[in-house]
Amino acid sequence: YEGYSLILEPERKNTGPTALLGMLFALEKLKASEDEVLFVVPSDHYIEPEEKYVEYLKLGEKVAKMGYVVAFGIKPSSPDTNFGYIKLGSQILSEKEATAYKIERFVEKPPYELAQEFLKDGSYMWNSGGFAFTIGVGLEEIKSNAPDMWELAGGSFEGMIKNYSRLPEIAFDYIEMEKTKRGAVIPMDILWSDVGSFEGLYRVLPSNSNGNAHVGDVLFLDAENTLAYTSGRLLALIGVKDVAVIEERDAVLVLKRDASHKVKDLVSRLKSLGRREAKYHVEVHERWGKRLLLEEGDTYKIYKLTLYPSKEIGPQMHMHSTRTWMILKGTLLFEINQDKNYASVGDSRFANKTTPYFIKNVGFVPAELIEVRVGEYLGDEDVVPVYIS
């Protein structure tokens, strides 16, 4: 989009390095001054009404120009352990319905019992993950609170990109909230959710007269205040109340709506048991498209592949398994063992072990095909790049 810049991390390093990258980009590429206010906000949160949110941002800009690092808070509706909690201190500035306070205390993702105490206290806000500060103040905070990151960044945008792999994984919240002595917070009275839990999803979805919300093909009968999510199959719920039911292709999760904070404990247990559900996704996005696991056994896996226009798979081969493809949609160019030919709907192709192959979508629509892998080892590591002249 004209007038907008998109900066992509060379690799994931949490929000601390990305915030610094934005500051350096603004200074060097956009020619901003250190007195200008930078807003660091998540891109995927649910916010309504936007007009009211903008008013809070305007106050945040004024308070940031006073030398504060401004956080935007949300009044807690539950003892959610996925958020940091900010305790309100003395008042700094008030305009219309918005008020800024000094930060008296910041606690990052407290245990459930402590979050319950914060909820009862009434003077703690959730940290929404949004911040405002002048570029100069932001740089001073990083130099003071994250000197190792600043030194590796080299004080420049290009230098930071060059050393990005060496940067520490550190959250911006830790740099600016847990260590700063000039923190401020503006509580926001808006509908907000980071949709980071099932309870968060329930709060932003429309619900029926019985308080039931759903995504997908769902039927409710005598159910109340229930969240239901299905990836495709019909999900029918009878006589349940205050629960969340989540259906995915490889697993079904049923829990009380107020038990979302225990999902991470379940994930830890799945990992300790070595369950594949905790390690592998059923649907994986690749550089060429995506693949969906339909079925698997000890010696076979069946995938549905989607290959985007002009995208290619290979050239490559496999040492331990064969490949069979059935075309469901589109037109594809296959080169198998130096034999080039086209395949369309209803056609099939086969590549034996150690046989080089190459697939390209030569059409204008995404191509779909079934891939059957058969062999003694079916892991994704069994991919050998080859050169086809």
N, C-alpha and C positions, 0 to 999 in steps of 0.2 A: 504494500500500500504506500502511496506517495506520502512522504512526510513522516513515515514510521521506519524504525530500524529494528531488525530482529537479530539478536546476538545468541548464537548457539554455543553452549559449553563444549569444549573438546571431549570432556568426560564429566560424569556427575561428581560434584564436590560439595553438595549441600548449599545453603543459602548465603553463607558468609562470603565465599569467593565470588559468587554471582553478583552480590550487592556491590562489592569492590570493583568488579569488572564494569558494572553499570556506571559507577562514579567516574572511573578513568575514561570510559567511552564518552561520557557527557563532557568532560573537560577537554579531551584531545580531539575528538571527532566532531562534536556538536559545538565546540568552542564556548561552553557554558562557563560562568564564573563560579568561584567557590562560595559566593553568597547566595546562589540560586538554590531553591528547595528541591530536593529529590524525593519522590514518593516510591517506596518499595512495597509493592502489594502483590498478593497471590493472584494468579490469572483465572483460577477455576472456582471461585467461591460464589455462592448464591446470595444476592443482595437485593433487597426491596425495601422501600422505594429508592431508586437511584438518585432522585432529586434531593432527598434528605441526606443521603450518603455524601453527596457533593458538598453540602453545607458543613458537614463534619470535616471534610478535607480542607475546606477554606479556612476553618479555624486552626486546623493542624498546620497549615502553611504559616499563619501568623505566629503561632507558638514556636515553630521551628526557627523562624527568623529571630526569635528571642534567645536562641542558643540551645534549645532543648532538642533531645532526641524523642520524638513523639510516637507513642504507640496508640493504636485504635482498639479500644476494649469493647467487649460485649457482656451484658449482664448474664450470668450463668442461669440456665434453666434446669440443669441437672449436675450431679457431681462427676462430670466427665473428666477422665484422666488423660485424655488425648491433647489437652490444652495446657499452656502455661497460665498461671493466675497472677494478676497484678492487683496489689492493694493500693487503694486511693489514699493520697496524702493531702496536703493543704492545697487550696484552690489557687490557680495561676491566673486564669482569664475565663470570662464567660461572655457569650454572645448569643442572643436569641435563646434557643433551647439547648445550645451546646456549651459544655464547660470542660475546661482542661485542669487537670490536677497534677501535682508532683507525684512521682512514684515512690511510695514508702517501702514497698517490698515486692520482689518478683520471685515466684516459685515455678520452676519448669516441670510440668507434668507430674504433679504430686500423686502419692498413693491414694487409693479410693477413700480411705477413712479421713485423710487430711482434706481431700476435695469436698467431702461432706461437711466438714467444719467450715471451710471457706464459703460454701453455699449458705449455711446458716448465718454466718457473720454478716453478709450483705454488703461488705465494703470491698469485696474482691471482684475483679472483672476477668473474663477470659481474654487471653491475648489472641486477637484475630489474625495476627501475622502480618499486619500492615503497619508501615512506619513512614514518618516524614522527618527530614532533617536537611540542613544545608549541606552541600557537598563538602565544604570545609570542615564542618563539625564531624561529619561521617568519617572523613579521612583521619582526623585527629583521634577519634575513638578507636579506629582500627590500628593506628600506629601505637596507641597506648595499650589496648586490650588484646591485640593479636599481632605482636611484633614479628613473629616468625612468618606469618602469612604476608605481611607487608614487605619484609625483606626479600622473600622469594618472588613476590610480584614485581620487584624492581622499580616500583614507582611509575610504571607506564603501562598502557594498554597492550602494546605489542610484547613487552617483556613479560607481562602476566600470561598472555597466551602461550608464549614460548615455554614457560615453566609450569604450566597448568597441572601437569601430571604430578608434580612434586608438592603442590599445595595441600595443606591439611583439610580434611573434611570437617568443617565447623559451621554451626548454625549461626545465622545473623542474630538471632534472639540471644544467644549466649554472649556474643561480642557486645551488643548494644544494650541489652536489658539486664543481664546478670551482673555486669561489671561497671556500667556507666553510673556516674554520679549526677548526671543532668537529664534523667529520664522524666518524661511526662506522659500522661495518658488521657485520652478523650473517650469517655464512655459513649457508646452509640446505641440509641433506641431505635433499632431497625430490625427487619427480618433478615437474619444472617445465618449462614451455615457453610462450613467447609466441606460438607457432605463426606466427612471422613469416618463416619460410623453408620451403622444401620439406623440408629436413632436419629442421626443427622439427616439421613435420606428420608425417613418417615416425616420429619418436620417440614420438608420442602415439597413433598408430593401432595397433590390434591387427595382428599379423603371423602368417603361417602357419609351418609347420615349416621352411620354406626361407627365412624372413626376408622374405617378400614382404607388403607392405601395400597396400591399395587403397581407393579411393572410387569407386563407380559400377559399371557393367557391365564387368568385367575377367576375362580368362582368362590364366593363367600356364602355360607349358610349359617345363620345364628352366630356369627363371629363379631367381635368388637375390638376396636383399637388395635388392629393387627396390620403388620406390614408383610406383604408377600411379593416375592421377586422370582420370576422364572425365566430361564434362558430360551425356552422354546416349548417344552411340554406343558400340557394342561395341569394346573395346580389347583386342587379343590380343598377348601378348609371348612370344617364343620365344628361348631361349638367351641371355638378357641377364643381366647381373650388376652390382650396385652402381650402378644408374642410376635416374633419375626420368623418367617420361613423363607429361606433362600435356596433356590434350586439351581444348580449348575450342572453341566454335562457329566462331571465326574464325582459330584458329591451333593448332599443335601444338608443344610444347617438349620436347626430349630433351636430357638433360644427365647428367653423372656426379653422383652424390649429393653428393660433396664439393666441387662447383663452384657451389653455390648463391650464393656471394658474387659470382659473375660475372654474375648476372642483371641487376643494375643497369647493367653495362656494355652488355649487350644492349639494354636499354631506351633507353639514351642513343643507341646506334647507330640504333635504329628511329626515334627522334625526329629525328636528323640527316638521315635518309633521307626524312622526311616521311610515314612510314607511318601510315595511319589506325588501325592496331591499337594504336599507342602513344598515340593521342589520344582515340579514342572507344570506349565500352563497347558491346558487342553488346546487353546488357540494361541498361536505364536505369529507375530508379525515379523516378516523378513524384509530385506531390502527390495525384493522382487514382488512382494505381495504378502500372502498369509497362508498358514496351513492349520487345519483343524483335525485333531485326532478323533477318529470315529470309533475305532476298536483296536484292541491289541491282545496278543497272547505271547507265549514264550518265544515263538519263532516267527512272528509276523506283526506288522503294524499297518493299519489302513488309515490314510489321510485323505482329506479333501483339500486340494490346493487351489488357490486363486492367484493367477498370474496377471499382473497389470499390463496394459498395452505398452509394447516396446521393451518390456522387462525380460530378463534372461535368467535361467538357472544353469550354472556351469560355465565353461566345460569342467567336468569332474567325473570321478568314478568312485566305486566303493569296493573295499577288499573283502567284506564279510557278508554282503547281502545283495540280492537282486532287486530290480525295480520293474513294476508293471504299471502302465498308465492307461486309463480309459478316459477319453475326452467327453465332457458333458456340455461344454459351451465354448465357442470361439474357434479360432484357427491358429494352429501352432506350427512352428518349424522345428523339426527334430533332426539332430545329427547324432547318430549312434554308430560308433566304430567307423567314422568317416563316411557313413551313408546318409545323405541328406534327403528329406522328404517332408511333405506337409501332412498334417492330421487335423481333422475336424470332428464334429459331433458324431459319436458312435465308433470312432476309430480307436485302436489300441496300439500300444508300443511296448517293447520289452528291452531291458538292458541287463545283461548277465553280470556276475561279479567281475571286477577288473576291466569292464568294458567302458571306455570313455563315452560320455554323452553330453549333449547340449540342447536346451529347450528355449525357444523364444516365442513370445506372443507377437505375431505379426499383424494382428487385427486391431480394431479401434475400440473394442470393449474388453473388459476383464474376462480372461479365459478361466474356465473351471475344469478340473480333472481329478479323478480318483487315482491315488498312488498307493500301490500295495508293496510293502517291503517284506521280503522273506529272507531269513538267514539266521546264523547262530549268534550274531551280534547286530543290534539294531540302533545303537546309540548315534547321536548326531556327530560324534567325534570321527566316525568312519566316513569321512569325506576327503578325498584326495584330489586337489586341483590338478588339472592336466592342460597341456597346450594342444589345440587342434588347429592345424594350418588351413 
